C-alpha cells in the first residue's frame, strides 16, 4: 500500500487547520468556517475554471511556508492560491484586506443599480450582503452608469444586465451542464456583456441552473418574478422520483402554495445537486413532492425571520481569531423579548403581531 499523502498545516486568522496539498486558501478557510472564510462572488467549487475574477476573496499571506517564511508582497486571491505547509494567512484580522475588500465592493457597485426594493434576489443576494459589510453610504462615481435593455432568454429566464457583475458563473454552468451553450460574453472591456447571438432562447433541460449560480439578480426566474419576497416564504426540502435529475429540491412555500422551486444549496450558497427544468418550472403543486421538512437556514439570514424550526447558528470563532475572549459580545436573540427562538412564527395561525411577544 502507498503511504498516505502528508497534510499541510495552514494558519488562517490564528486558527490552524490541516488540509491536503493543492487545496486553495479559500477552501482551507471554509474548512474552518464562520467569518474566517472570505466571501466569493465568482468562485464556484462545482464549476471548473471559475474564480479569480471578482477579487472579493483577497487575503494577506504573512508567511509563505516553513521553508520560505517570507510574506507575499501583495494581497492574493484565495480562490486561486494553493496553500503551503506552514503558511500563515490573514483575512478578517488584516486591515489591508478589509480596506481592499471595501474598494472591490465599491467597484462592483459602480454600475449596479439600486434595484433591491424590486429585485427578486433581495434577501438572498451575495452582493447585498457584501454591501452591508463593506459598502459605503455614498458613491464617488460621477459618470453615467452602464445601462442595458432587459432581455427574455426564452420562456423561463429573464436577463437584467444592469445588475450583472461579470462573474461568468452562468457561462461556465451552461457550458459544463449542457451540450450546447447559447449565451456567453460579448464585446470586451467596459462594453462586455452577457447575452446571446441573434436573441436566441436558452433552451436546455438543465439551463435553469444558471439562475441558481447567479450571485446577484441578473438572471431571474420568470415563473416567480414579483410574486413574493423570499422572507415571506418558508423553504422546505423535498424530493420526487425524477427520471432526469436527482429530484432533490427546495420548495419555497407560503401555506400550501409552492411559489418557487430551486436546487438545494449548502452553507456557501452553492448548489448541492443540479436539477432539471421540469422539476424547477413545471412541478409547482405540493402533491408533486415528498416534503422532508424545513430547510436549515442560517440564523443571520433574513429568510429565517418567519420560521425558527429549521435555523442553524453560524459558528462563532471570535475567541480563537482574536486570541482572547472579547469584553462584550451580544447575542440579540438570547436576551431580546422580540423574535425569541421559542416562538415559532410558522406555527401561529394568521400573521404575527405584538400579542405574540412580551
PyMOL commands that set and color helices and strands:
alter all, ss='L'
color gray80, all
select helices_A, chain A and resi 25-32+34-36+95-108+126-134+161-163+169-177+189-191+197-199+209-213+230-232+277-282+286-288+302-306+318-322+332-335+345-347+354-356
alter helices_A, ss='H'
color red, helices_A
select strands_A, chain A and resi 8-12+15-19+58-63+76-77+87-90+151-152+157-159+183-186+193-196+219-221+234-239+248-254+257-263+290-294+297-298+311-312
alter strands_A, ss='S'
color yellow, strands_A
deselect
rebuild
show_as cartoon
